[in-house]
Amino acid sequence: MRRHVYDVIILGSGSVGTPAAMAMAGQGLKVLVIDPAASPGQGSNKAAIGGIRATHSDPAKIRLCMRSLEIFATWEPIHGEDIGWLQGGYMFVAYTPREERLLKDLLVTQKSYGLNIDWYDRDDLLEIVPDLNPDGLIGGTFSPEDGSASPLLSIHAFWREAQRLGAAFRFREQPLSIHVSGGRVTGVRTDKGEYAAPVVVNAAGAWARPVAQMAGCDVPVIPDLHEAAITEPVARFLGPMVVDIRPAPGSANFYFYQQKSGQVLFCITPDPPIWGSDRSETSTFLPLVAPRLLDLMPRLAPLRVRRTWRGMYPMTPDGSPIVGWAPEVEGLLYAVGMCGQGFMLGPGVGELLARMVAGGLTPADEAVLRALTPERTFAGQEALK
């Protein structure tokens, strides 16, 4: 078989791999992306509901998502493509003193990075979202510069731009092994060919662990199943993504928003987590989430649900991504464990990966990489996942 030579091979054409290919090709690197699926974004990306925020509690994710937001928000003016971007903001509501304390405490970190987010008391919050249940509402935080976009439209826009810049994509091709010689990566073998490169990026999402094992390595990423749904389209009545972090039987939190095209999307975080890879939708999801939705916003009651689906969150032990060079093998670069936030992290992570490979890391990059290193102890949990 003919052996093709590249500067970088990316395994995975999803929320991270595709924008990484775009950023690397933009740096002049010769890039190949390999994916077993028929087109980009057919793994966890197509299960994403499209929320994009920089208002995290972890400084590394704040920095990465600030850049992602810039890319999403300016895509149509720069490239002339509608990716469904809607700057509706994010709202975290507080109905108990627990949520009030948590959200107010997080404002200190969030504001220190220049994020446009504030606490709003009950009446001010209801001015923004009048349909919230006012009974027991204390207030909440609102970040107007956050928003949403279509994962499908976005991933295809990034794919087309990556191709325009020179990146090559090979679909319906199964990676079989990552070649390692003398302690460093030399390329990838698939069911259709051999490809040489000094750098291989593991951007395989929920499949990151078996891909790492192809190089004789291991990375602590395990899929966690989450279910979502979409309603019929209706006239716009809701601006921001609304997030309720109150725990309830069977769920840790839930969130919903109205797309630019009018549909309402909603998702729940199961508690306890549901580990595995069975992406079949269930009969338990709607009975679990519906009471929470209608309690928080009774106006949603008449909406008809069009469909439900289930996706995989690639989880790490501490709930934060793993981005950095594998300690066991030189040239293997991890961009995995996005914990269900790969869509919003992807463009920012992609540019960081390009700087790691091409050179030019900034002091802010170094701080992000120290926080997300594969060699960390994985202690603790992010306060606002």
For each residue, the residues with C-beta under 8 A, 3 or more apart:
1: 193 194
2: 193 194
3: 187 193 194 195 196
4: 32 193 194 195 196
5: 30 195 196 197
6: 9 30 31 32 168 195 196 197
7: 24 29 30 31 197 198 199 357
8: 24 29 30 31 32 197 199 200 201 357
9: 6 31 32 33 34 187 188 195 197 199 200 201
10: 13 17 20 21 24 31 32 33 34 200 201 203
11: 17 33 34 35 175 188 200 201 202 203 204 211
12: 16 17 33 35 43 201 202 203 204 205 207 211
13: 10 17 18 21 33 34 35 37 39 40 41 159 169 171
14: 17 18 35 40 41 42 43 44 45 155 203 205 342 346
15: 18 19 41 44 45 48 151 155 205 338 342 343 345 346
16: 12 19 20 203 205 335 336 338 342 345 346 349 350
17: 10 11 12 13 14 20 21 33 35 201 203 204 335
18: 13 14 15 21 22 33 40 41 155 158 159 162 346 350
19: 15 16 22 23 71 158 162 346 347 349 350 351
20: 10 16 17 23 24 201 203 335 346 349 350 353 354
21: 10 13 17 18 24 25 31 33 158 162 167 169 350
22: 18 19 25 26 158 159 161 162 165 167 350
23: 19 20 26 27 347 350 351 353 354
24: 7 8 10 20 21 27 29 31 167 350 353 354 357 358
25: 21 22 28 29 31 162 165 166 167
26: 22 23 165 354
27: 23 24 354 355 357 358
28: 25 358
29: 7 8 24 25 354 357 358
30: 5 6 7 8 166
31: 6 7 8 9 10 21 24 25 162 166 167 168
32: 4 6 8 9 10 167 168 169 170 195 197
33: 9 10 11 12 13 17 18 21 162 167 168 169 170
34: 9 10 11 13 170 173 175 188 190 195
35: 11 12 13 14 17 40 42 169 170 171 173
36: 171 172 173 174 175
37: 13 40 42 43 171 172
38: 42 171 172
39: 13 42 171
40: 13 14 18 35 37 45 155 156 158 159 169 171
41: 13 14 15 18 45 46 151 152 155 156 159
42: 14 35 37 38 39 45 46
43: 12 14 37 46 204 205 206 207 312
44: 14 15 47 48 205 206 311 312 313 314 342
45: 14 15 40 41 42 48 151 155 205 342 343
46: 41 42 43 151 152 311
47: 44 226 228 279 309 310 311 312
48: 15 44 45 151 311 342 343
49: 148 151 228 257 265 266 267
50: 84 148 149 150 151 259 265 343
51: 90 146 148 241 255 257 343 344
52: 65 68 69 72 146 147 148 149 343 344
53: 56 65 69 90 143 146 147 241 344
54: 62 65 66 68 69 115 143 145 146
55: 62 90 110 115 117 141 143 146
56: 53 61 62 65 110 382 384
57: 106 109 110 382 383 384
58: 61 62 320 371 382
59: 62 63 109 113 367 368 371
60: 63 64 320 321 367 368 371 372
61: 56 58 64 65 320 321 341 345 382
62: 54 55 56 58 59 65 66 109 110 113 115
63: 59 60 66 67 113 348 364 367 368
64: 60 61 67 68 345 348 349 352 368
65: 52 53 54 56 61 62 68 69 344 345 348
66: 54 62 63 69 70 113 115 348
67: 63 64 70 71 347 348 351
68: 52 54 64 65 71 72 344 345 346 347 348
69: 52 53 54 65 66 72 73 145 146 147
70: 66 67 73 74
71: 19 67 68 74 75 347 348
72: 52 68 69 75 83 85 147 149 154 347
73: 69 70 85 87 147
74: 70 71 77 78
75: 71 72 78 79 81 83 85 154 157
76: 79 80 81 82 83 85
77: 74
78: 74 75
79: 75 76 157 161
80: 76
81: 75 76 153 157
82: 76 85 153
83: 72 75 76 149 150 153 154 157
84: 50 148 149 150 153 154 259 260 261
85: 72 73 75 76 82 147 148 149 260
86: 147 148 149 259 260
87: 73 144 145 146 147
88: 146 147 148 238 239 240 241 257 258
89: 128 142 143 144 145 146 147 239 240 241
90: 51 53 55 142 143 146 240 241 243
91: 125 128 129 140 141 142 143 240 241 242 243
92: 99 103 140 141 243 244 245 384
93: 99 125 132 137 139 140 242 243 244 296
94: 99 100 103 137 138 139 140
95: 99 136 137 138 244 246
96: 99 100 136 138 246
97: 100 101 138
98: 101 102 246
99: 92 93 94 95 96 102 103 138 140 245 246
100: 94 96 97 103 104 138 139
101: 97 98 104 105
102: 98 99 105 106 245 383 384
103: 92 94 99 100 106 107 119 140 141
104: 100 101 107 119
105: 101 102 108 383
106: 57 102 103 109 110 141 383 384
107: 103 104 110 111 117 118 119 141
108: 105 111 112
109: 57 59 62 106 112 113
110: 55 56 57 62 106 107 113 115 117 143
111: 107 108 114 115 117
112: 108 109
113: 59 62 63 66 109 110
114: 111
115: 54 55 62 66 110 111 143 145
116: 143 144 145
117: 55 107 110 111 141 142 143
118: 107 141 142
119: 103 104 107 139 140 141
120: 124 125 128 139 140 141 142
121: 124 125 138 139
122: 125 126 134 137 138 139
123: 126 127
124: 120 121 127 128 139
125: 91 93 120 121 122 128 129 132 137 139 140 142
126: 122 123 129 130 132 134 137
127: 123 124 130
128: 89 91 120 124 125 142 239 240
129: 91 125 126 132 238 239 240 242
130: 126 127
131: 237 238 297 298 299
132: 93 125 126 129 137 242 296 297
133: 136 137 295 296 297 298
134: 122 126 137
135:
136: 95 96 133
137: 93 94 95 122 125 126 132 133 134 140
138: 94 95 96 97 99 100 121 122
139: 93 94 100 119 120 121 122 124 125
140: 91 92 93 94 99 103 119 120 125 137
141: 55 91 92 103 106 107 117 118 119 120
142: 89 90 91 117 118 120 125 128 240
143: 53 54 55 89 90 91 110 115 116 117 146
144: 87 89 116 240
145: 54 69 87 89 115 116
146: 51 52 53 54 55 69 87 88 89 90 143 240 241
147: 52 53 69 72 73 85 86 87 88 89
148: 49 50 51 52 84 85 86 88 241 257 259 260
149: 50 52 72 83 84 85 86 153 154
150: 50 83 84 153 154 259 260
151: 15 41 45 46 48 49 50 154 155 343
152: 41 46 155 156
153: 81 82 83 84 149 150 156 157
154: 72 75 83 84 149 150 151 157 158 343
155: 14 15 18 40 41 45 151 152 158 159
156: 40 41 152 153 159 160
157: 75 79 81 83 153 154 160 161
158: 18 19 21 22 40 154 155 161 162 347
159: 13 18 22 40 41 155 156 162 163 169
160: 156 157 163 164
161: 22 79 157 158 164 165
162: 18 19 21 22 25 31 33 158 159 165 167 169
163: 159 160 166 167 168 169
164: 160 161
165: 22 25 26 161 162
166: 25 30 31 163
167: 21 22 24 25 31 32 33 162 163
168: 6 31 32 33 163
169: 13 21 32 33 35 40 159 162 163
170: 32 33 34 35 173 190 192
171: 13 35 36 37 38 39 40
172: 36 37 38
173: 34 35 36 170 190 191 192 193
174: 36 190 191
175: 11 34 36 178 188 189 190 211 214
176: 189 190 191 214
177: 188 189 214
178: 175 185 187 188 200 211 214 215 332
179: 185 186 187 188 189 196
180: 183 184 185 186 215 216 329
181: 184 186
182:
183: 180 329 330
184: 180 181 198 329 330 331
185: 178 179 180 197 198 199 200 215 329 330 331 332
186: 179 180 181 196 197 198 331
187: 3 9 178 179 194 195 196 197 200
188: 9 11 34 175 177 178 179 194 195 197 200
189: 175 176 177 179 193 194 195
190: 34 170 173 174 175 176 193 194 195
191: 173 174 176
192: 170 173
193: 1 2 3 4 173 189 190
194: 1 2 3 4 187 188 189 190
195: 3 4 5 6 9 32 34 187 188 189 190
196: 3 4 5 6 179 186 187
197: 5 6 7 8 9 32 185 186 187 188 200
198: 7 184 185 186 331
199: 7 8 9 185 331 332 333 357
200: 8 9 10 11 178 185 187 188 197 215 331 332 333
201: 8 9 10 11 12 17 20 333 334 335 353
202: 11 12 208 211 212 219 326 332 333 334 335 336
203: 10 11 12 14 16 17 20 335 336
204: 11 12 17 43 207 208 210 211 336
205: 12 14 15 16 43 44 45 208 312 314 336 338 342
206: 43 44 221 223 277 312 313 314
207: 12 43 204 210 211
208: 202 204 205 211 212 219 221 314 334 336 337
209: 212 213 218 219 220 221 222
210: 204 207 213 214
211: 11 12 175 178 202 204 207 208 214
212: 202 208 209 215 217 218 219 326 332 334 336
213: 209 210 216 217 218
214: 175 176 177 178 210 211
215: 178 180 185 200 212 326 328 329 332
216: 180 213 328 329
217: 212 213 326 328 329 332
218: 209 212 213
219: 202 208 209 212 322 326 334 336 337 374
220: 209 316 317 322 337 378
221: 206 208 209 314 315 316 322 336 337
222: 209 275 314 315
223: 206 275 276 277 312 313 314 315
224: 273 274 275 312 313 314 315 340
225: 270 273 274 275 276 277 278 279 310 311 312 313
226: 47 267 268 269 270 274 310 311 312 313 340
227: 267 268 270 281 282 285 308 309 310 311
228: 47 49 265 266 267 308 309 310 311
229: 265 266 267 285 286 289 305 306 307 308 309
230: 263 264 265 305 306 307
231: 234 263 264 265 303 304 305 306
232: 263 303 304 306
233: 259 261 262 263
234: 231 237 258 262 263 264 303
235: 262
236: 258 262
237: 131 234 258 299
238: 88 129 131 242 257 258 264
239: 88 89 128 129 258
240: 88 89 90 91 128 129 142 144 146 257
241: 51 53 88 89 90 91 146 148 255 256 257
242: 91 93 129 132 238 255 256 257 296 297
243: 90 91 92 93 253 254 255
244: 92 93 95 253 254 255 292 296
245: 92 99 102 252 253 384
246: 95 96 98 99 253
247: 251 252 253 271
248: 251 292
249:
250: 270 271 288
251: 247 248 254 268 269 270 271 288 289 292
252: 245 247 269 270 271
253: 243 244 245 246 247 268 269
254: 243 244 251 266 267 268 269 289 292 293
255: 51 241 242 243 244 266 267
256: 241 242 264 265 266 267 293 297 300
257: 49 51 88 148 238 240 241 242 264 265
258: 88 234 236 237 238 239 262 263 264 265
259: 50 84 86 148 150 233 262 263 264 265
260: 84 85 86 148 150
261: 84 233
262: 233 234 235 236 258 259
263: 230 231 232 233 234 258 259 306
264: 230 231 234 238 256 257 258 259 300 303
265: 49 50 228 229 230 231 256 257 258 259
266: 49 228 229 254 255 256 289 293
267: 49 226 227 228 229 254 255 256
268: 226 227 251 253 254 285 288 289 292
269: 226 251 252 253 254 385
270: 225 226 227 250 251 252 273 274
271: 247 250 251 252
272:
273: 224 225 270 315
274: 224 225 226 270
275: 222 223 224 225
276: 223 225
277: 206 223 225 312
278: 225 310
279: 47 225 309 310 311 312
280: 310
281: 227 285 308 309 310
282: 227 285 308 310
283: 286 287
284: 287 288
285: 227 229 268 281 282 288 289 308 310
286: 229 283 289 290 305 308
287: 283 284 290 291
288: 250 251 268 284 285 291 292
289: 229 251 254 266 268 285 286 292 293
290: 286 287 293 294
291: 287 288 294 295
292: 244 248 251 254 268 288 289 295 296
293: 254 256 266 289 290 296 297 300
294: 290 291 297 298 300 301
295: 133 291 292 298
296: 93 132 133 242 244 292 293
297: 131 132 133 242 256 293 294 300
298: 131 133 294 295 301
299: 131 237
300: 256 264 293 294 297 303
301: 294 298
302:
303: 231 232 234 264 300
304: 231 232
305: 229 230 231 286 308
306: 229 230 231 232 263
307: 229 230
308: 227 228 229 281 282 285 286 305
309: 47 227 228 229 279 281
310: 47 225 226 227 228 278 279 280 281 282 285
311: 44 46 47 48 225 226 227 228 279
312: 43 44 47 205 206 223 224 225 226 277 279
313: 44 206 223 224 225 226 339 340
314: 44 205 206 208 221 222 223 224 336 337 338 339 340 342
315: 221 222 223 224 273 319 337 339 340
316: 220 221 319 320 321 322 337 339 378
317: 220 378
318: 376 378 379 380 381 382
319: 315 316 339 381 382 385
320: 58 60 61 316 337 339 371 372 382
321: 60 61 316 335 336 337 338 339 341 345 349 372
322: 219 220 221 316 334 335 336 337 372 373 374
323: 334 335 336 349 352 353 368 369 372 373
324: 333 334 369 372 373 374 375
325: 330 331 332 333 334 356 374
326: 202 212 215 217 219 329 332 333 334 374
327: 374 375
328: 215 216 217 332
329: 180 183 184 185 215 216 217 326 332
330: 183 184 185 325
331: 184 185 186 198 199 200 325
332: 178 185 199 200 202 212 215 217 325 326 328 329
333: 199 200 201 202 324 325 326 353 356 357
334: 201 202 208 212 219 322 323 324 325 326 337 374
335: 16 17 20 201 202 203 321 322 323 349 353
336: 16 202 203 204 205 208 212 219 221 314 321 322 323
337: 208 219 220 221 314 315 316 320 321 322 334
338: 15 16 205 314 321 341 342 345 346 349
339: 313 314 315 316 319 320 321 385
340: 224 226 313 314 315
341: 61 321 338 344 345
342: 14 15 16 44 45 48 205 314 338 345 346
343: 15 45 48 50 51 52 151 154 346
344: 51 52 53 65 68 341
345: 15 16 61 64 65 68 321 338 341 342 348 349
346: 14 15 16 18 19 20 68 338 342 343 349 350
347: 19 23 67 68 71 72 158 350 351
348: 63 64 65 66 67 68 71 345 351 352
349: 16 19 20 64 321 323 335 338 345 346 352 353
350: 16 18 19 20 21 22 23 24 346 347 353 354
351: 19 23 67 347 348 354 355
352: 64 323 348 349 355 356 365 368 369
353: 20 23 24 201 323 333 335 349 350 356 357
354: 20 23 24 26 27 29 350 351 357 358
355: 27 351 352 358 359 360 361 362 365
356: 325 333 352 353 361 365 369
357: 7 8 24 27 29 199 333 353 354
358: 24 27 28 29 354 355
359: 355
360: 355
361: 355 356 365 366 369
362: 355 365 366
363: 366 367
364: 63 367 368
365: 352 355 356 361 362 368 369
366: 361 362 363 369 370
367: 59 60 63 363 364 370 371
368: 59 60 63 64 323 352 364 365 371 372
369: 323 324 352 356 361 365 366 372 373
370: 366 367 373
371: 58 59 60 320 367 368 376
372: 60 320 321 322 323 324 368 369 376
373: 322 323 324 369 370 376
374: 219 322 324 325 326 327 334
375: 324 327
376: 318 371 372 373 379
377:
378: 220 316 317 318
379: 318 376
380: 318
381: 318 319 385
382: 56 57 58 61 318 319 320 385
383: 57 102 105 106
384: 56 57 92 102 106 245
385: 269 319 339 381 382
